Structures are given as structure tokens and as C-alpha cells.
Amino acid sequence: MPTNPAPRAYQVVLEAIEADLRSGRLLLGDQLPGERALAEKHGISRASVRDAIRILDVMGVVRTSTGSGPNSGAVIISNPAAGLSQALRLHVASKGIQVREIVESRILLETWAAQMEPRDRAYAQHVIDRTAVLIMRMDDPQLSREEFHRIDAEFHVLLSSMAGNAVVEAMMESLRHSISDYVSAAIPDDESWQPIVKVLRRQHKAIHRAFASGNRERAAHMLEEHITWFYNQTRF
């Protein structure tokens, strides 16, 4: 009979930390015990503990820092987009996931979020106000292409956040980051960029107007057109 392989030593630490988070013994902001304490507790090497902490860091579960004091070592945080983004970027780079599939997933998430009634009206108004500022910043003719893409990403993630679904928000952020390099490389020079950015500015303003007026179906439709149009211009 085949037997299951023994778990790697660092998995013991990962599973113990997961159990402590579920039970409430560990909370956001708590500091993990030091390497020596974790190694002794679980009967593994300090190298295996370090492997576990590195994995948690990449996954966005802990933040590590050197030095001493309450914020040193590994501190529990929650940044799910960080781990998702890193994983997606590697899978896109290895061709395990196609850029087209990332774009299709963005359309699904953004149009779904656009059609949901905001869970928090005050926060929704904050998003409308904040994205209006972002649109004005994107109108700056001196804005670099890289900065435009950064603001553009913030615009889309903020609009999706109105649905009040933390998983969708994290996935949106990670999807944008997973293909950011491909977007930049798809537009070879500023001369090619100028006619594209003019259309993007118009589209962003129209999307914002639809959200601001509460026309959520129109907002979803315009988001799909906007994302599809940009992908067709670049085919990154």
C-alpha cells in the first residue's frame, strides 16, 4: 500500500500557527515566538522554522523585521493580496496561466462588484470622492506612464471595494499586479501610448459618472468594454 510522504518540518510550524489563528490564541498584531522557542516547541531545526516564517512572509501573513522591541521579529498581519499576487505572477511567467485568463477574471470580478449594492453608503461616497481625485491626477499631461498605471490600478481596486467583499478586493489587487509588467512592456514608447491614454481617460470618466449616479448596470457594462478595449489594443 502506498504511504503518504511525511510532512516537511516547516509544515509543522505552519499548521500550528494556523491552528492558533483559528482558535484566537494568535491575533493581528501579535508577535510570534522567536526561532529558538518555536524550534524547541515543535522539535525541529531553526532552519526549518526560518523556512516557515519566510513562507508566511511571502503569503502576507506575517511581517518580519530585524532589531529588538515589540515590532521586531515576525508580527501577524493580514495582506492576502501579497501572496496571491506573487503566486499569480510566477504562474503567468511560467505560462501555467495565460494573461488572457487574468483579463477574463478581472472582468468577472469587476462587473460583479459593480452590480452589488454598497454595504456601506458612507464608504461608497468616500470611494466616489477618492476616485474623482484619481481621475484628475490621471489627466495630468506630465504624468509618467508608470504612474498612470499605478493610479489606474488604485481606481479599479477602489471601485471594486464598494461591494464590501474582502476576497474580491484582494483578488482584484493581485490580478492587477500579476500582469503589471506585461502591460508596461506591451506599449513600446510614449508615441504609441498617447492615443491609448486619451481613450482611457474618457473611459475612466464615463465609468465614474455611472458609479456616481448609481447606474450600476451601466457601470458594469462600461467596465467590461473598457477592460476588453485596452486588452485588444495591447494584446500583452
N, C-alpha and C positions, 0 to 999 in steps of 0.2 A: 504494500500500500504506500502511495506517495505521502510524504510528510511535508507539512508547511515549513518553510525556512524560518529559522529563529529570527526574531526581530533584531534589527541593529540596535546597538547600545543607546544611541541618541534618541531612538524612538521611545525608550522608557521615560526619558525626561519629557518629551513632547506629550505623551499620554498623561503623565502625572500633572503637568501644567494645565492641560485641557480639563482634567477632572477637577482641579482646584478652581478653575474659572467657572465651570458649570455649577459647582457647589457654593460659590461665593466666598471661598477661602482666599481667593485672589480677586482683586478688583482693579479697575482702571486707576493708574497712578501708583499702584503698589510696586515695590522693588522686589525682584527675585532674589532668593538667597545667592550667595557667592558660589563660584565654581567648586571650591573645595567642599562646601556644605552639600551641594547637590550631588557631587560625585560620591561622597560618603553615604548619603541617604539612599542612593539607588545602586550602590556597589558597582559603579562604572568608573572609567578613567576621566580625568579632567578634560582630555582632548575630546571625548565623546560629548561631554557637557557643552564644550565650546561649539561643537558641530550643531547641537540642538539650538543654542542661542543664536547662531548665525542664521539658521533656517527660520526661526521665529522673527528675526530682524527683517529678513527678506520678505516674509509674509505680512509684515506690517503689524505684528502682534506685540513686539517689544521695540523699544528704542535703546540702543546701547551707547554708553559714553564712558570715557575714562576719568580718572580722578577719584575724589572722595566726596562724601556728602550724600544728601537724600536723593539727588538726581543722577548719581553716578551708577555704574553697572548697568543692569538690564531692568528697565521700567516698563510695566504693562501699559500699552497704548492700544488704540484701535484705528488702523488705517487700511481697511480691506482693499482699497484701490491699488495700493502699492504692490501687494503680492499678485493680484490679478494682472496688473499691467506688465510686471516683469515676466510672468509666465506667458502671457499672450505675445509679447514682443519676441520671445525666443521661439515660440511655435510658428509665428509668422515668418521669422527669419529662416527657420528650418524647412519652410514650405509645408508644415503639417497643417497650418491654417492659411487660407488664401485671404488676401486683402479684400477681395470682393465679399467674402463671408463676414468680415468685420463690418463693412459698409452696410450689408443687409441687416446685420444685428443692430447696428445703430438706428436704422430706420424703424425697425420693430420697437425698440425701446423708446425712442424719442416720440414717435407718433402715439404710442400707448400712453406715455406720461402726459403728452399734450392734451389728450382727451379726458384725463382724470380731473375731477373737481378738486381744487386745492384743499388739503386738510387743514391748513392754517391760513386764513384770509390775510392776517397781518403780515405773515411771512411772504405770501404771494405778492402783496403790494411792494414789499421790500425788493423782491426779485424784479418786478416790473421797473422799479426806480433804478435799481442797480444796472440792469441790462440796458436801460436808456443811456446811462453814463458810458457803458462799454461801447455802444453804437457811436456815440460822439467821439470816443477815442479812436475807433476804427476809421473814422472819417479823416483823421489827420494825414495829409499827403506825405508828411515826413516819416510816417510810421514804417519801421522795417518790416519785411515780410515775416520774419520770425516772431516779432512782437504781435503782429496782426494775428498769426495763427494761435498764439498764446491767449490773446483776448477772445478770439473766436471760440476757442475751446471752453473758456470760462462762461461765455454767453450760453452755449448749448447745455453745459452741465447745470448751470443755474436754472434755466428754464425747466429742465427735467426734474430738478429737485422740488419743484412745486407740488409734484404728485405725493410727496411725503413718504417715498419708499427708499430706504437707505441702500438696499441691494441694487436697485436700478441706478441710483446716483453713483454708487461705487463702480458698477459695471460701465456706466457711461464714461466716467473719468478714465477708467482703464482702457476702454476701447479707443478713445481719442489718443491716449498716449502710445498705444501699441503700434500705431501707424504714423506717428508724427514725422518720423524720419523719411518715410516713403512720400508723404505729402510734400515735404520740402524738396526732395530730390526730383519730384515729378515736374516741377516748374523750373526750367533751366536758368532763367535770367529774369531781370526786372522788366524787360521789354515784353516778355510773354506774360508776366504777372499782371501788368497794368489793366488790360481789358478784362481779366478774370476778376480782379478785386473790385472793379466798378460794379459788376453784376452782383457780387457777394454783398456789397454794401446795400444795394437796393433790396436784395432778398432779406437781409437781416432786418431792415426797417419794416418791411411788409410783415414778416413773422412777428415782430414785436408789436405792431399795431393789432394783429389778430389776437395775440395774448392779452394785450391791454384792454381790448374791447370785450373780452370774454368769449370770442368766437372760437371755441376750442377745436371744432371740426375743421374749420378753415386753417387754423394754426397747424394742425396735424398734416393736412394736405400740403401746405406750403413747405413744411419741414421736409417731407418726403421729396418734393420737387427740388428743393434746394440741395439736399444731400446727393440725390441722383445726378443733378446737373453738374455739380462740382466733380464728382467721380468720373462722369463722362468726358469732362474737359481734360482731365489729367490721366486717367487710367493708370494710376500709380500702382 
